Amino acid sequence: MSQSHVRGYHCSSAISVGECVALDAVTSRTVIQTQTATLGSKPCIGLVASKPSSTWCLVMWHGPLGGFVGLTTGQQYFAGDNGALATSGTQSVGVADSDTTLLVDVDK
């Protein structure tokens, strides 16, 4: 059984579960949506696994994360712009185990 690795961070209320996030350049205990289209942007540190409150989230960097819709089993996924998952890119974040579960393993 795979062990999950998560850590809590402050976040914007606009961030949703399942989004790719990066550390804020100003406040290291705060995460923002990944901005892969912006040159020099911070890399993804993980995906939001849950939001116990509107401004606090648990970020997973390794382990199974469910709740997705329409993933392609076996497909590798990457950090995309605005926190989205992408099917191509430069930073791998995991592989789909099913159409609803991503085996998160963020390439740092």
C-alpha positions as a LaTeX table, in Angstrom:
\begin{tabular}{lrrr}
\hline
Residue & $x$ (\AA) & $y$ (\AA) & $z$ (\AA) \\
\hline
Met1 & 0.00 & 0.00 & 0.00 \\
Ser2 & 1.33 & 3.43 & $-0.95$ \\
Gln3 & 1.87 & 5.95 & 1.84 \\
Ser4 & 0.57 & 9.48 & 1.28 \\
His5 & 2.67 & 12.52 & 2.04 \\
Val6 & 0.81 & 15.76 & 2.83 \\
Arg7 & 1.53 & 19.11 & 4.46 \\
Gly8 & $-0.70$ & 22.03 & 5.40 \\
Tyr9 & $-0.41$ & 25.50 & 3.84 \\
His10 & $-2.30$ & 28.78 & 3.74 \\
Cys11 & $-4.06$ & 29.34 & 0.42 \\
Ser12 & $-6.51$ & 31.53 & $-1.44$ \\
Ser13 & $-10.19$ & 30.66 & $-1.22$ \\
Ala14 & $-10.08$ & 30.39 & $-5.05$ \\
Ile15 & $-7.84$ & 27.30 & $-4.94$ \\
Ser16 & $-9.70$ & 24.00 & $-5.33$ \\
Val17 & $-9.05$ & 20.39 & $-4.38$ \\
Gly18 & $-7.05$ & 18.62 & $-7.11$ \\
Glu19 & $-5.22$ & 21.72 & $-8.34$ \\
Cys20 & $-1.44$ & 21.91 & $-8.77$ \\
Val21 & 0.11 & 24.47 & $-6.44$ \\
Ala22 & 3.44 & 26.23 & $-5.96$ \\
Leu23 & 4.94 & 28.11 & $-3.04$ \\
Asp24 & 4.15 & 31.82 & $-3.02$ \\
Ala25 & 7.32 & 33.84 & $-3.74$ \\
Val26 & 6.53 & 36.21 & $-0.84$ \\
Thr27 & 5.18 & 33.92 & 1.88 \\
Ser28 & 6.67 & 30.42 & 2.00 \\
Arg29 & 3.80 & 28.96 & 4.09 \\
Thr30 & 1.29 & 30.00 & 1.41 \\
Val31 & 0.57 & 28.24 & $-1.89$ \\
Ile32 & $-0.72$ & 29.61 & $-5.19$ \\
Gln33 & $-1.94$ & 27.96 & $-8.40$ \\
Thr34 & 0.88 & 26.87 & $-10.71$ \\
Gln35 & 1.57 & 29.35 & $-13.53$ \\
Thr36 & 3.52 & 27.25 & $-16.04$ \\
Ala37 & 3.01 & 29.78 & $-18.86$ \\
Thr38 & 4.89 & 32.45 & $-16.86$ \\
Leu39 & 8.65 & 32.46 & $-17.36$ \\
Gly40 & 10.49 & 31.97 & $-14.07$ \\
Ser41 & 7.41 & 30.79 & $-12.17$ \\
Lys42 & 7.79 & 28.56 & $-9.10$ \\
Pro43 & 7.52 & 24.78 & $-9.67$ \\
Cys44 & 4.61 & 22.69 & $-8.47$ \\
Ile45 & 5.12 & 21.29 & $-4.95$ \\
Gly46 & 2.01 & 19.09 & $-4.99$ \\
Leu47 & $-1.73$ & 18.84 & $-5.50$ \\
Val48 & $-4.41$ & 20.05 & $-3.10$ \\
Ala49 & $-5.73$ & 16.92 & $-1.38$ \\
Ser50 & $-8.29$ & 18.69 & 0.83 \\
Lys51 & $-9.36$ & 22.09 & 2.18 \\
Pro52 & $-10.34$ & 21.97 & 5.86 \\
Ser53 & $-11.18$ & 25.70 & 5.56 \\
Ser54 & $-11.41$ & 28.21 & 2.71 \\
Thr55 & $-7.88$ & 29.50 & 3.36 \\
Trp56 & $-6.09$ & 26.32 & 4.55 \\
Cys57 & $-5.25$ & 23.35 & 2.36 \\
Leu58 & $-3.47$ & 20.03 & 2.65 \\
Val59 & $-1.01$ & 19.54 & $-0.22$ \\
Met60 & $-0.01$ & 16.02 & $-1.32$ \\
Trp61 & 3.29 & 15.38 & $-3.08$ \\
His62 & 3.17 & 11.57 & $-3.02$ \\
Gly63 & 0.34 & 9.04 & $-2.85$ \\
Pro64 & $-3.06$ & 8.22 & $-4.38$ \\
Leu65 & $-5.46$ & 11.14 & $-4.80$ \\
Gly66 & $-9.06$ & 10.52 & $-5.85$ \\
Gly67 & $-11.91$ & 12.75 & $-6.89$ \\
Phe68 & $-10.93$ & 13.43 & $-10.49$ \\
Val69 & $-13.20$ & 12.90 & $-13.49$ \\
Gly70 & $-12.10$ & 11.65 & $-16.89$ \\
Leu71 & $-8.45$ & 10.79 & $-16.32$ \\
Thr72 & $-6.95$ & 8.30 & $-18.78$ \\
Thr73 & $-5.63$ & 5.22 & $-16.95$ \\
Gly74 & $-1.86$ & 4.95 & $-17.41$ \\
Gln75 & $-1.54$ & 8.53 & $-18.72$ \\
Gln76 & 1.24 & 10.66 & $-17.21$ \\
Tyr77 & 0.02 & 14.09 & $-16.05$ \\
Phe78 & 1.94 & 17.33 & $-15.66$ \\
Ala79 & 1.54 & 20.63 & $-13.80$ \\
Gly80 & $-0.38$ & 22.99 & $-16.06$ \\
Asp81 & $-1.21$ & 26.68 & $-16.01$ \\
Asn82 & $-3.67$ & 28.07 & $-13.44$ \\
Gly83 & $-3.37$ & 24.93 & $-11.31$ \\
Ala84 & $-4.72$ & 22.59 & $-13.97$ \\
Leu85 & $-3.48$ & 19.11 & $-14.83$ \\
Ala86 & $-2.04$ & 18.79 & $-18.33$ \\
Thr87 & $-1.19$ & 15.80 & $-20.55$ \\
Ser88 & 2.13 & 17.36 & $-21.57$ \\
Gly89 & 4.60 & 19.68 & $-19.92$ \\
Thr90 & 7.92 & 19.83 & $-18.16$ \\
Gln91 & 7.06 & 18.85 & $-14.57$ \\
Ser92 & 5.43 & 15.46 & $-14.03$ \\
Val93 & 2.96 & 15.26 & $-11.12$ \\
Gly94 & 1.73 & 11.68 & $-11.46$ \\
Val95 & 0.13 & 8.86 & $-13.43$ \\
Ala96 & $-3.58$ & 8.02 & $-13.56$ \\
Asp97 & $-4.41$ & 4.76 & $-11.78$ \\
Ser98 & $-8.03$ & 5.00 & $-12.95$ \\
Asp99 & $-10.34$ & 7.61 & $-14.45$ \\
Thr100 & $-10.79$ & 9.11 & $-10.97$ \\
Thr101 & $-7.46$ & 8.51 & $-9.17$ \\
Leu102 & $-4.02$ & 10.00 & $-9.76$ \\
Leu103 & $-0.94$ & 8.36 & $-8.24$ \\
Val104 & 0.74 & 11.61 & $-7.23$ \\
Asp105 & 4.52 & 11.68 & $-7.44$ \\
Val106 & 5.64 & 15.26 & $-8.03$ \\
Asp107 & 8.87 & 15.55 & $-9.98$ \\
Lys108 & 10.95 & 18.09 & $-8.13$ \\
\hline
\end{tabular}
